[in-house]
Amino acid sequence: MRTRFEKLDFLIENCNETFVKECVLLTELVGYMSDSDFSDFFDKVCREWDIRIGLYWDSTEETE
């Protein structure tokens, strides 16, 4: 299972420049979010920015 910060790195790598410029504040906020809050946030960002995570997760997911 991926950590909040691994997912945040994924967002930063796959979002446009405006999103990346805000990543310092965003990284701070993520540190204060619960796992559940971040999961909801991550899902919303992926939907709003039309980020497809399925292929990325399938190719990089480690077996548990």
PDB file of N, CA, C, O and CB in Angstrom:
ATOM      1  N   MET A   1       0.842  -1.177   0.000  1.00  0.00           N
ATOM      2  CA  MET A   1       0.000   0.000   0.000  1.00  0.00           C
ATOM      3  C   MET A   1       0.893   1.249   0.000  1.00  0.00           C
ATOM      4  O   MET A   1       1.897   1.308   0.710  1.00  0.00           O
ATOM      5  CB  MET A   1      -0.961  -0.006   1.225  1.00  0.00           C
ATOM      6  N   ARG A   2       0.521   2.209  -0.781  1.00  0.00           N
ATOM      7  CA  ARG A   2       1.307   3.433  -0.909  1.00  0.00           C
ATOM      8  C   ARG A   2       1.042   4.394   0.246  1.00  0.00           C
ATOM      9  O   ARG A   2      -0.071   4.464   0.767  1.00  0.00           O
ATOM     10  CB  ARG A   2       1.001   4.119  -2.235  1.00  0.00           C
ATOM     11  N   THR A   3       2.081   5.134   0.640  1.00  0.00           N
ATOM     12  CA  THR A   3       1.930   6.130   1.696  1.00  0.00           C
ATOM     13  C   THR A   3       1.350   7.410   1.107  1.00  0.00           C
ATOM     14  O   THR A   3       1.289   7.580  -0.111  1.00  0.00           O
ATOM     15  CB  THR A   3       3.287   6.411   2.390  1.00  0.00           C
ATOM     16  N   ARG A   4       0.929   8.302   1.989  1.00  0.00           N
ATOM     17  CA  ARG A   4       0.412   9.602   1.546  1.00  0.00           C
ATOM     18  C   ARG A   4       1.463  10.338   0.731  1.00  0.00           C
ATOM     19  O   ARG A   4       1.144  10.961  -0.281  1.00  0.00           O
ATOM     20  CB  ARG A   4      -0.022  10.460   2.752  1.00  0.00           C
ATOM     21  N   PHE A   5       2.700  10.268   1.164  1.00  0.00           N
ATOM     22  CA  PHE A   5       3.745  11.041   0.499  1.00  0.00           C
ATOM     23  C   PHE A   5       4.144  10.427  -0.847  1.00  0.00           C
ATOM     24  O   PHE A   5       4.549  11.157  -1.752  1.00  0.00           O
ATOM     25  CB  PHE A   5       4.966  11.146   1.402  1.00  0.00           C
ATOM     26  N   GLU A   6       4.038   9.113  -0.996  1.00  0.00           N
ATOM     27  CA  GLU A   6       4.253   8.491  -2.311  1.00  0.00           C
ATOM     28  C   GLU A   6       3.154   8.937  -3.273  1.00  0.00           C
ATOM     29  O   GLU A   6       3.426   9.231  -4.437  1.00  0.00           O
ATOM     30  CB  GLU A   6       4.279   6.935  -2.194  1.00  0.00           C
ATOM     31  N   LYS A   7       1.923   8.987  -2.791  1.00  0.00           N
ATOM     32  CA  LYS A   7       0.814   9.449  -3.624  1.00  0.00           C
ATOM     33  C   LYS A   7       0.976  10.928  -3.957  1.00  0.00           C
ATOM     34  O   LYS A   7       0.689  11.344  -5.080  1.00  0.00           O
ATOM     35  CB  LYS A   7      -0.531   9.205  -2.919  1.00  0.00           C
ATOM     36  N   LEU A   8       1.428  11.720  -2.999  1.00  0.00           N
ATOM     37  CA  LEU A   8       1.663  13.137  -3.245  1.00  0.00           C
ATOM     38  C   LEU A   8       2.737  13.313  -4.317  1.00  0.00           C
ATOM     39  O   LEU A   8       2.585  14.144  -5.212  1.00  0.00           O
ATOM     40  CB  LEU A   8       2.077  13.853  -1.941  1.00  0.00           C
ATOM     41  N   ASP A   9       3.812  12.545  -4.237  1.00  0.00           N
ATOM     42  CA  ASP A   9       4.854  12.604  -5.266  1.00  0.00           C
ATOM     43  C   ASP A   9       4.277  12.285  -6.640  1.00  0.00           C
ATOM     44  O   ASP A   9       4.629  12.925  -7.630  1.00  0.00           O
ATOM     45  CB  ASP A   9       5.997  11.630  -4.933  1.00  0.00           C
ATOM     46  N   PHE A  10       3.395  11.299  -6.698  1.00  0.00           N
ATOM     47  CA  PHE A  10       2.740  10.942  -7.951  1.00  0.00           C
ATOM     48  C   PHE A  10       1.954  12.126  -8.500  1.00  0.00           C
ATOM     49  O   PHE A  10       2.027  12.422  -9.692  1.00  0.00           O
ATOM     50  CB  PHE A  10       1.814   9.735  -7.750  1.00  0.00           C
ATOM     51  N   LEU A  11       1.194  12.811  -7.626  1.00  0.00           N
ATOM     52  CA  LEU A  11       0.417  13.972  -8.067  1.00  0.00           C
ATOM     53  C   LEU A  11       1.327  15.074  -8.592  1.00  0.00           C
ATOM     54  O   LEU A  11       1.055  15.667  -9.635  1.00  0.00           O
ATOM     55  CB  LEU A  11      -0.444  14.507  -6.920  1.00  0.00           C
ATOM     56  N   ILE A  12       2.393  15.342  -7.877  1.00  0.00           N
ATOM     57  CA  ILE A  12       3.319  16.396  -8.288  1.00  0.00           C
ATOM     58  C   ILE A  12       3.932  16.075  -9.649  1.00  0.00           C
ATOM     59  O   ILE A  12       4.109  16.969 -10.476  1.00  0.00           O
ATOM     60  CB  ILE A  12       4.427  16.582  -7.236  1.00  0.00           C
ATOM     61  N   GLU A  13       4.254  14.812  -9.881  1.00  0.00           N
ATOM     62  CA  GLU A  13       4.850  14.408 -11.154  1.00  0.00           C
ATOM     63  C   GLU A  13       3.855  14.468 -12.306  1.00  0.00           C
ATOM     64  O   GLU A  13       4.256  14.628 -13.459  1.00  0.00           O
ATOM     65  CB  GLU A  13       5.409  13.009 -11.040  1.00  0.00           C
ATOM     66  N   ASN A  14       2.560  14.341 -12.009  1.00  0.00           N
ATOM     67  CA  ASN A  14       1.564  14.209 -13.072  1.00  0.00           C
ATOM     68  C   ASN A  14       0.615  15.385 -13.225  1.00  0.00           C
ATOM     69  O   ASN A  14      -0.261  15.353 -14.089  1.00  0.00           O
ATOM     70  CB  ASN A  14       0.772  13.000 -12.838  1.00  0.00           C
ATOM     71  N   CYS A  15       0.764  16.408 -12.419  1.00  0.00           N
ATOM     72  CA  CYS A  15      -0.087  17.590 -12.533  1.00  0.00           C
ATOM     73  C   CYS A  15       0.670  18.714 -13.224  1.00  0.00           C
ATOM     74  O   CYS A  15       1.884  18.642 -13.419  1.00  0.00           O
ATOM     75  CB  CYS A  15      -0.579  18.047 -11.144  1.00  0.00           C
ATOM     76  N   ASN A  16      -0.068  19.744 -13.586  1.00  0.00           N
ATOM     77  CA  ASN A  16       0.569  20.833 -14.318  1.00  0.00           C
ATOM     78  C   ASN A  16       1.423  21.722 -13.404  1.00  0.00           C
ATOM     79  O   ASN A  16       1.466  21.513 -12.192  1.00  0.00           O
ATOM     80  CB  ASN A  16      -0.489  21.674 -15.018  1.00  0.00           C
ATOM     81  N   GLU A  17       2.075  22.678 -13.974  1.00  0.00           N
ATOM     82  CA  GLU A  17       3.019  23.535 -13.272  1.00  0.00           C
ATOM     83  C   GLU A  17       2.378  24.302 -12.111  1.00  0.00           C
ATOM     84  O   GLU A  17       3.014  24.483 -11.073  1.00  0.00           O
ATOM     85  CB  GLU A  17       3.634  24.509 -14.242  1.00  0.00           C
ATOM     86  N   THR A  18       1.143  24.750 -12.268  1.00  0.00           N
ATOM     87  CA  THR A  18       0.463  25.488 -11.200  1.00  0.00           C
ATOM     88  C   THR A  18       0.357  24.632  -9.953  1.00  0.00           C
ATOM     89  O   THR A  18       0.610  25.110  -8.847  1.00  0.00           O
ATOM     90  CB  THR A  18      -0.935  25.942 -11.652  1.00  0.00           C
ATOM     91  N   PHE A  19      -0.008  23.393 -10.117  1.00  0.00           N
ATOM     92  CA  PHE A  19      -0.135  22.476  -8.983  1.00  0.00           C
ATOM     93  C   PHE A  19       1.224  22.280  -8.319  1.00  0.00           C
ATOM     94  O   PHE A  19       1.324  22.320  -7.093  1.00  0.00           O
ATOM     95  CB  PHE A  19      -0.716  21.114  -9.437  1.00  0.00           C
ATOM     96  N   VAL A  20       2.243  22.073  -9.095  1.00  0.00           N
ATOM     97  CA  VAL A  20       3.583  21.832  -8.564  1.00  0.00           C
ATOM     98  C   VAL A  20       4.088  23.034  -7.776  1.00  0.00           C
ATOM     99  O   VAL A  20       4.738  22.864  -6.745  1.00  0.00           O
ATOM    100  CB  VAL A  20       4.554  21.504  -9.699  1.00  0.00           C
ATOM    101  N   LYS A  21       3.800  24.241  -8.243  1.00  0.00           N
ATOM    102  CA  LYS A  21       4.237  25.442  -7.534  1.00  0.00           C
ATOM    103  C   LYS A  21       3.647  25.508  -6.130  1.00  0.00           C
ATOM    104  O   LYS A  21       4.243  26.117  -5.242  1.00  0.00           O
ATOM    105  CB  LYS A  21       3.850  26.690  -8.320  1.00  0.00           C
ATOM    106  N   GLU A  22       2.513  24.907  -5.919  1.00  0.00           N
ATOM    107  CA  GLU A  22       1.863  24.919  -4.613  1.00  0.00           C
ATOM    108  C   GLU A  22       2.284  23.743  -3.745  1.00  0.00           C
ATOM    109  O   GLU A  22       1.752  23.575  -2.648  1.00  0.00           O
ATOM    110  CB  GLU A  22       0.365  24.912  -4.783  1.00  0.00           C
ATOM    111  N   CYS A  23       3.221  22.929  -4.204  1.00  0.00           N
ATOM    112  CA  CYS A  23       3.512  21.674  -3.510  1.00  0.00           C
ATOM    113  C   CYS A  23       4.150  21.863  -2.137  1.00  0.00           C
ATOM    114  O   CYS A  23       4.018  20.973  -1.297  1.00  0.00           O
ATOM    115  CB  CYS A  23       4.413  20.834  -4.356  1.00  0.00           C
ATOM    116  N   VAL A  24       4.834  22.974  -1.866  1.00  0.00           N
ATOM    117  CA  VAL A  24       5.420  23.174  -0.544  1.00  0.00           C
ATOM    118  C   VAL A  24       4.316  23.249   0.509  1.00  0.00           C
ATOM    119  O   VAL A  24       4.372  22.560   1.528  1.00  0.00           O
ATOM    120  CB  VAL A  24       6.285  24.457  -0.517  1.00  0.00           C
ATOM    121  N   LEU A  25       3.323  24.084   0.257  1.00  0.00           N
ATOM    122  CA  LEU A  25       2.198  24.176   1.172  1.00  0.00           C
ATOM    123  C   LEU A  25       1.446  22.854   1.220  1.00  0.00           C
ATOM    124  O   LEU A  25       1.063  22.389   2.293  1.00  0.00           O
ATOM    125  CB  LEU A  25       1.258  25.313   0.759  1.00  0.00           C
ATOM    126  N   LEU A  26       1.240  22.262   0.076  1.00  0.00           N
ATOM    127  CA  LEU A  26       0.513  21.006   0.002  1.00  0.00           C
ATOM    128  C   LEU A  26       1.222  19.912   0.792  1.00  0.00           C
ATOM    129  O   LEU A  26       0.572  19.138   1.496  1.00  0.00           O
ATOM    130  CB  LEU A  26       0.343  20.580  -1.448  1.00  0.00           C
ATOM    131  N   THR A  27       2.534  19.840   0.684  1.00  0.00           N
ATOM    132  CA  THR A  27       3.292  18.836   1.421  1.00  0.00           C
ATOM    133  C   THR A  27       3.111  19.024   2.930  1.00  0.00           C
ATOM    134  O   THR A  27       2.976  18.051   3.671  1.00  0.00           O
ATOM    135  CB  THR A  27       4.783  18.907   1.046  1.00  0.00           C
ATOM    136  N   GLU A  28       3.111  20.274   3.373  1.00  0.00           N
ATOM    137  CA  GLU A  28       2.873  20.565   4.795  1.00  0.00           C
ATOM    138  C   GLU A  28       1.482  20.097   5.215  1.00  0.00           C
ATOM    139  O   GLU A  28       1.325  19.459   6.256  1.00  0.00           O
ATOM    140  CB  GLU A  28       3.030  22.078   5.075  1.00  0.00           C
ATOM    141  N   LEU A  29       0.478  20.414   4.404  1.00  0.00           N
ATOM    142  CA  LEU A  29      -0.897  20.027   4.740  1.00  0.00           C
ATOM    143  C   LEU A  29      -1.064  18.516   4.807  1.00  0.00           C
ATOM    144  O   LEU A  29      -1.749  18.000   5.690  1.00  0.00           O
ATOM    145  CB  LEU A  29      -1.869  20.603   3.722  1.00  0.00           C
ATOM    146  N   VAL A  30      -0.442  17.815   3.881  1.00  0.00           N
ATOM    147  CA  VAL A  30      -0.545  16.358   3.855  1.00  0.00           C
ATOM    148  C   VAL A  30      -0.014  15.759   5.153  1.00  0.00           C
ATOM    149  O   VAL A  30      -0.535  14.755   5.640  1.00  0.00           O
ATOM    150  CB  VAL A  30       0.220  15.784   2.650  1.00  0.00           C
ATOM    151  N   GLY A  31       1.012  16.371   5.701  1.00  0.00           N
ATOM    152  CA  GLY A  31       1.570  15.882   6.960  1.00  0.00           C
ATOM    153  C   GLY A  31       0.578  15.934   8.116  1.00  0.00           C
ATOM    154  O   GLY A  31       0.702  15.172   9.076  1.00  0.00           O
ATOM    155  N   TYR A  32      -0.403  16.827   8.031  1.00  0.00           N
ATOM    156  CA  TYR A  32      -1.398  16.972   9.094  1.00  0.00           C
ATOM    157  C   TYR A  32      -2.682  16.196   8.825  1.00  0.00           C
ATOM    158  O   TYR A  32      -3.521  16.065   9.716  1.00  0.00           O
ATOM    159  CB  TYR A  32      -1.726  18.427   9.286  1.00  0.00           C
ATOM    160  N   MET A  33      -2.844  15.686   7.622  1.00  0.00           N
ATOM    161  CA  MET A  33      -4.067  14.956   7.282  1.00  0.00           C
ATOM    162  C   MET A  33      -3.993  13.522   7.816  1.00  0.00           C
ATOM    163  O   MET A  33      -2.919  12.931   7.928  1.00  0.00           O
ATOM    164  CB  MET A  33      -4.290  14.950   5.748  1.00  0.00           C
ATOM    165  N   SER A  34      -5.159  12.995   8.136  1.00  0.00           N
ATOM    166  CA  SER A  34      -5.231  11.571   8.459  1.00  0.00           C
ATOM    167  C   SER A  34      -5.147  10.795   7.146  1.00  0.00           C
ATOM    168  O   SER A  34      -5.316  11.367   6.070  1.00  0.00           O
ATOM    169  CB  SER A  34      -6.552  11.220   9.250  1.00  0.00           C
ATOM    170  N   ASP A  35      -4.886   9.498   7.239  1.00  0.00           N
ATOM    171  CA  ASP A  35      -4.838   8.678   6.022  1.00  0.00           C
ATOM    172  C   ASP A  35      -6.167   8.731   5.280  1.00  0.00           C
ATOM    173  O   ASP A  35      -6.191   8.791   4.051  1.00  0.00           O
ATOM    174  CB  ASP A  35      -4.484   7.220   6.365  1.00  0.00           C
ATOM    175  N   SER A  36      -7.258   8.710   6.010  1.00  0.00           N
ATOM    176  CA  SER A  36      -8.582   8.755   5.396  1.00  0.00           C
ATOM    177  C   SER A  36      -8.821  10.089   4.687  1.00  0.00           C
ATOM    178  O   SER A  36      -9.315  10.121   3.560  1.00  0.00           O
ATOM    179  CB  SER A  36      -9.666   8.521   6.455  1.00  0.00           C
ATOM    180  N   ASP A  37      -8.465  11.190   5.356  1.00  0.00           N
ATOM    181  CA  ASP A  37      -8.629  12.512   4.741  1.00  0.00           C
ATOM    182  C   ASP A  37      -7.788  12.626   3.479  1.00  0.00           C
ATOM    183  O   ASP A  37      -8.248  13.153   2.466  1.00  0.00           O
ATOM    184  CB  ASP A  37      -8.246  13.625   5.732  1.00  0.00           C
ATOM    185  N   PHE A  38      -6.547  12.128   3.538  1.00  0.00           N
ATOM    186  CA  PHE A  38      -5.698  12.229   2.362  1.00  0.00           C
ATOM    187  C   PHE A  38      -6.225  11.363   1.236  1.00  0.00           C
ATOM    188  O   PHE A  38      -6.182  11.769   0.074  1.00  0.00           O
ATOM    189  CB  PHE A  38      -4.272  11.836   2.700  1.00  0.00           C
ATOM    190  N   SER A  39      -6.718  10.187   1.553  1.00  0.00           N
ATOM    191  CA  SER A  39      -7.271   9.308   0.519  1.00  0.00           C
ATOM    192  C   SER A  39      -8.421   9.993  -0.205  1.00  0.00           C
ATOM    193  O   SER A  39      -8.512   9.926  -1.431  1.00  0.00           O
ATOM    194  CB  SER A  39      -7.748   7.979   1.134  1.00  0.00           C
ATOM    195  N   ASP A  40      -9.297  10.651   0.545  1.00  0.00           N
ATOM    196  CA  ASP A  40     -10.405  11.393  -0.070  1.00  0.00           C
ATOM    197  C   ASP A  40      -9.868  12.529  -0.943  1.00  0.00           C
ATOM    198  O   ASP A  40     -10.344  12.737  -2.059  1.00  0.00           O
ATOM    199  CB  ASP A  40     -11.354  11.956   1.018  1.00  0.00           C
ATOM    200  N   PHE A  41      -8.883  13.256  -0.433  1.00  0.00           N
ATOM    201  CA  PHE A  41      -8.268  14.353  -1.175  1.00  0.00           C
ATOM    202  C   PHE A  41      -7.626  13.841  -2.466  1.00  0.00           C
ATOM    203  O   PHE A  41      -7.825  14.422  -3.532  1.00  0.00           O
ATOM    204  CB  PHE A  41      -7.219  15.069  -0.303  1.00  0.00           C
ATOM    205  N   PHE A  42      -6.865  12.765  -2.370  1.00  0.00           N
ATOM    206  CA  PHE A  42      -6.174  12.182  -3.520  1.00  0.00           C
ATOM    207  C   PHE A  42      -7.175  11.785  -4.598  1.00  0.00           C
ATOM    208  O   PHE A  42      -6.986  12.095  -5.774  1.00  0.00           O
ATOM    209  CB  PHE A  42      -5.341  10.962  -3.090  1.00  0.00           C
ATOM    210  N   ASP A  43      -8.240  11.098  -4.191  1.00  0.00           N
ATOM    211  CA  ASP A  43      -9.266  10.680  -5.156  1.00  0.00           C
ATOM    212  C   ASP A  43      -9.902  11.889  -5.847  1.00  0.00           C
ATOM    213  O   ASP A  43     -10.127  11.871  -7.057  1.00  0.00           O
ATOM    214  CB  ASP A  43     -10.354   9.845  -4.453  1.00  0.00           C
ATOM    215  N   LYS A  44     -10.187  12.932  -5.077  1.00  0.00           N
ATOM    216  CA  LYS A  44     -10.798  14.137  -5.655  1.00  0.00           C
ATOM    217  C   LYS A  44      -9.852  14.817  -6.641  1.00  0.00           C
ATOM    218  O   LYS A  44     -10.279  15.209  -7.726  1.00  0.00           O
ATOM    219  CB  LYS A  44     -11.195  15.124  -4.544  1.00  0.00           C
ATOM    220  N   VAL A  45      -8.581  14.962  -6.287  1.00  0.00           N
ATOM    221  CA  VAL A  45      -7.610  15.591  -7.192  1.00  0.00           C
ATOM    222  C   VAL A  45      -7.491  14.786  -8.481  1.00  0.00           C
ATOM    223  O   VAL A  45      -7.465  15.355  -9.572  1.00  0.00           O
ATOM    224  CB  VAL A  45      -6.226  15.717  -6.511  1.00  0.00           C
ATOM    225  N   CYS A  46      -7.419  13.481  -8.357  1.00  0.00           N
ATOM    226  CA  CYS A  46      -7.309  12.645  -9.563  1.00  0.00           C
ATOM    227  C   CYS A  46      -8.529  12.799 -10.456  1.00  0.00           C
ATOM    228  O   CYS A  46      -8.406  12.847 -11.679  1.00  0.00           O
ATOM    229  CB  CYS A  46      -7.129  11.171  -9.182  1.00  0.00           C
ATOM    230  N   ARG A  47      -9.708  12.876  -9.846  1.00  0.00           N
ATOM    231  CA  ARG A  47     -10.934  13.084 -10.649  1.00  0.00           C
ATOM    232  C   ARG A  47     -10.942  14.461 -11.298  1.00  0.00           C
ATOM    233  O   ARG A  47     -11.203  14.581 -12.495  1.00  0.00           O
ATOM    234  CB  ARG A  47     -12.192  12.918  -9.770  1.00  0.00           C
ATOM    235  N   GLU A  48     -10.659  15.498 -10.522  1.00  0.00           N
ATOM    236  CA  GLU A  48     -10.732  16.874 -11.012  1.00  0.00           C
ATOM    237  C   GLU A  48      -9.685  17.168 -12.089  1.00  0.00           C
ATOM    238  O   GLU A  48      -9.960  17.916 -13.028  1.00  0.00           O
ATOM    239  CB  GLU A  48     -10.561  17.843  -9.856  1.00  0.00           C
ATOM    240  N   TRP A  49      -8.497  16.591 -11.963  1.00  0.00           N
ATOM    241  CA  TRP A  49      -7.408  16.859 -12.911  1.00  0.00           C
ATOM    242  C   TRP A  49      -7.332  15.773 -13.980  1.00  0.00           C
ATOM    243  O   TRP A  49      -6.419  15.768 -14.806  1.00  0.00           O
ATOM    244  CB  TRP A  49      -6.065  16.962 -12.172  1.00  0.00           C
ATOM    245  N   ASP A  50      -8.315  14.837 -13.957  1.00  0.00           N
ATOM    246  CA  ASP A  50      -8.384  13.753 -14.927  1.00  0.00           C
ATOM    247  C   ASP A  50      -7.061  12.979 -14.995  1.00  0.00           C
ATOM    248  O   ASP A  50      -6.503  12.761 -16.070  1.00  0.00           O
ATOM    249  CB  ASP A  50      -8.745  14.307 -16.308  1.00  0.00           C
ATOM    250  N   ILE A  51      -6.582  12.576 -13.828  1.00  0.00           N
ATOM    251  CA  ILE A  51      -5.344  11.794 -13.729  1.00  0.00           C
ATOM    252  C   ILE A  51      -5.715  10.323 -13.643  1.00  0.00           C
ATOM    253  O   ILE A  51      -6.478   9.908 -12.771  1.00  0.00           O
ATOM    254  CB  ILE A  51      -4.487  12.230 -12.488  1.00  0.00           C
ATOM    255  N   ARG A  52      -5.176   9.561 -14.540  1.00  0.00           N
ATOM    256  CA  ARG A  52      -5.432   8.114 -14.580  1.00  0.00           C
ATOM    257  C   ARG A  52      -4.333   7.404 -13.795  1.00  0.00           C
ATOM    258  O   ARG A  52      -3.166   7.431 -14.187  1.00  0.00           O
ATOM    259  CB  ARG A  52      -5.494   7.585 -16.058  1.00  0.00           C
ATOM    260  N   ILE A  53      -4.709   6.771 -12.691  1.00  0.00           N
ATOM    261  CA  ILE A  53      -3.700   6.141 -11.856  1.00  0.00           C
ATOM    262  C   ILE A  53      -3.600   4.639 -12.056  1.00  0.00           C
ATOM    263  O   ILE A  53      -2.612   4.031 -11.644  1.00  0.00           O
ATOM    264  CB  ILE A  53      -3.984   6.430 -10.426  1.00  0.00           C
ATOM    265  N   GLY A  54      -4.587   4.032 -12.670  1.00  0.00           N
ATOM    266  CA  GLY A  54      -4.640   2.582 -12.801  1.00  0.00           C
ATOM    267  C   GLY A  54      -3.391   1.964 -13.400  1.00  0.00           C
ATOM    268  O   GLY A  54      -2.816   1.045 -12.819  1.00  0.00           O
ATOM    269  N   LEU A  55      -2.968   2.453 -14.546  1.00  0.00           N
ATOM    270  CA  LEU A  55      -1.791   1.876 -15.195  1.00  0.00           C
ATOM    271  C   LEU A  55      -0.533   2.141 -14.385  1.00  0.00           C
ATOM    272  O   LEU A  55       0.344   1.281 -14.304  1.00  0.00           O
ATOM    273  CB  LEU A  55      -1.632   2.437 -16.606  1.00  0.00           C
ATOM    274  N   TYR A  56      -0.434   3.315 -13.788  1.00  0.00           N
ATOM    275  CA  TYR A  56       0.732   3.637 -12.967  1.00  0.00           C
ATOM    276  C   TYR A  56       0.809   2.687 -11.775  1.00  0.00           C
ATOM    277  O   TYR A  56       1.866   2.118 -11.502  1.00  0.00           O
ATOM    278  CB  TYR A  56       0.676   5.107 -12.485  1.00  0.00           C
ATOM    279  N   TRP A  57      -0.300   2.515 -11.067  1.00  0.00           N
ATOM    280  CA  TRP A  57      -0.286   1.636  -9.896  1.00  0.00           C
ATOM    281  C   TRP A  57      -0.002   0.202 -10.312  1.00  0.00           C
ATOM    282  O   TRP A  57       0.772  -0.491  -9.651  1.00  0.00           O
ATOM    283  CB  TRP A  57      -1.622   1.714  -9.140  1.00  0.00           C
ATOM    284  N   ASP A  58      -0.614  -0.252 -11.397  1.00  0.00           N
ATOM    285  CA  ASP A  58      -0.415  -1.632 -11.847  1.00  0.00           C
ATOM    286  C   ASP A  58       1.048  -1.914 -12.172  1.00  0.00           C
ATOM    287  O   ASP A  58       1.544  -3.009 -11.906  1.00  0.00           O
ATOM    288  CB  ASP A  58      -1.280  -1.917 -13.072  1.00  0.00           C
ATOM    289  N   SER A  59       1.734  -0.936 -12.742  1.00  0.00           N
ATOM    290  CA  SER A  59       3.121  -1.174 -13.156  1.00  0.00           C
ATOM    291  C   SER A  59       4.137  -0.971 -12.040  1.00  0.00           C
ATOM    292  O   SER A  59       5.284  -1.403 -12.161  1.00  0.00           O
ATOM    293  CB  SER A  59       3.465  -0.272 -14.300  1.00  0.00           C
ATOM    294  N   THR A  60       3.725  -0.312 -10.945  1.00  0.00           N
ATOM    295  CA  THR A  60       4.694  -0.027  -9.890  1.00  0.00           C
ATOM    296  C   THR A  60       4.320  -0.605  -8.543  1.00  0.00           C
ATOM    297  O   THR A  60       5.103  -0.510  -7.598  1.00  0.00           O
ATOM    298  CB  THR A  60       4.867   1.437  -9.755  1.00  0.00           C
ATOM    299  N   GLU A  61       3.165  -1.191  -8.429  1.00  0.00           N
ATOM    300  CA  GLU A  61       2.706  -1.720  -7.145  1.00  0.00           C
ATOM    301  C   GLU A  61       3.552  -2.913  -6.743  1.00  0.00           C
ATOM    302  O   GLU A  61       3.756  -3.848  -7.517  1.00  0.00           O
ATOM    303  CB  GLU A  61       1.218  -2.116  -7.213  1.00  0.00           C
ATOM    304  N   GLU A  62       4.036  -2.855  -5.512  1.00  0.00           N
ATOM    305  CA  GLU A  62       4.793  -3.980  -4.994  1.00  0.00           C
ATOM    306  C   GLU A  62       3.837  -4.990  -4.413  1.00  0.00           C
ATOM    307  O   GLU A  62       2.778  -4.629  -3.898  1.00  0.00           O
ATOM    308  CB  GLU A  62       5.816  -3.527  -3.942  1.00  0.00           C
ATOM    309  N   THR A  63       4.194  -6.224  -4.490  1.00  0.00           N
ATOM    310  CA  THR A  63       3.357  -7.246  -3.895  1.00  0.00           C
ATOM    311  C   THR A  63       3.542  -7.234  -2.390  1.00  0.00           C
ATOM    312  O   THR A  63       4.650  -7.067  -1.881  1.00  0.00           O
ATOM    313  CB  THR A  63       3.681  -8.632  -4.476  1.00  0.00           C
ATOM    314  N   GLU A  64       2.438  -7.414  -1.696  1.00  0.00           N
ATOM    315  CA  GLU A  64       2.505  -7.359  -0.229  1.00  0.00           C
ATOM    316  C   GLU A  64       2.749  -8.723   0.353  1.00  0.00           C
ATOM    317  O   GLU A  64       2.834  -8.867   1.572  1.00  0.00           O
ATOM    318  CB  GLU A  64       1.228  -6.776   0.349  1.00  0.00           C
TER     319      GLU A  64
END
